Amino acid sequence: MLSRQVCLGKYGELFGAPKISLKIHDNNIKKIEVIRGAPCGATWDAAKKIKGLNLDKARIRFGLEVQFFCTANPANWDPITEKSPVHMAANIHEKAFKKSLKSALKY
């Protein structure tokens, strides 16, 4: 996954490839912190929607919620990847969620 864009200063620190931190309690999302997210705000909006959900539901919902909040044009279909920017945003966020979950479950 792409790291933050150092050359973009504060913007690159806050926006870009998503990075989240999860706190898990009793198989539920106790806390979700967005460290870096999408410039449109979809990461933060989706995070609010999955707080309190159990892990099985949260795994599914996070990417889906990003799609609902994403402001990219879903009609801008890429014939090579066969995905719209909205679908790609969901996939990228799902990977960030899985990475954060793996880290959270270690502790």
N, C-alpha and C positions, 0 to 999 in steps of 0.2 A: 504494500500500500504506500502511496505517496506520503512523504513527510511534509511538515509545514514548510512554507515558502519563506525562508529567512530574508531573502532580498525584498520582500514586500512589507517588512516591518510589522507593525501592530496588526495590519490587515491580514498578513500571512499567518500571524499567530492565532487569530480568532477564526479565520475563515479558510476553507480549503477541504482537503480530505478529512472526513469526520473522525473525531477521536472522542470517545466517551469513557466514563468511569462508572461502574455499577457497584452498588452495595446490595447484597442478597441476604434475606432473612426468611427462614422457613419456606424456601423455594419460591419466594416472591421478590420482585424488584422493590427494595426498600428505598433506594435513592438512585437517581441517574443524574450524572453531571456531564454536561456537554463542555468539553475542553476546546474543541474546534468543530465547526459545523459549516453547513452550506450557507452561502451569502443570502439566500432567500429566506432563511430562518426556519426552513423545514425541519432541521435537526432538532432544534429547541422545541418546536411545536409537537413533533412526534414523541420526544422524550416525555413531555407532560402527559401524553396519552397512555404511555405504557407503565408509568409509575404505579405500583401496587399490584400489577398483574403477575400471575404466576409465570415461571420461566417458559413453559411450553407455549403459552399464549403470547408472551412478550416476544419470543423469537419470531413468530409469524407476523405479529402486528407492527413491529418497528418499521420494517421496510415498507409495508403497506401504508402506514400512516405518513411516511415520508412522501410516498406517491401522492397522497391526498393534498399535502401542503406544498409540494414542489411547484414552483412557478415556471418551470421550463415548458416549452411548447410540446405537448405529447404527440402532436401531428408531425413533428420533425423526425420521422422514422428513418433510421439508418439502414440501408439495404444490406450493408456488409455484416453488421452485428445483429441485424434483425430485431433491434430494440430502439425504443424512443429514449430521449434523455431522462424521462421520468422513470422508466424501467432501470436504466443504468444507475440513476441516483439511489433507487431502492436497493439494488445489488451491492453497491458500494457501502451503503449504510448497514446492510445485513452483515457484511464482512466485518465492519467496525464493531457491531454488536457482539458477534461471535468472539472476536479477539478480546473485547472487554470482559465478556462472560467467562472466558477461559481464565483470564487473570483474576477475576473476582472469586472464582470457585477454588483457586489455589489457597486462599486465605480463610 
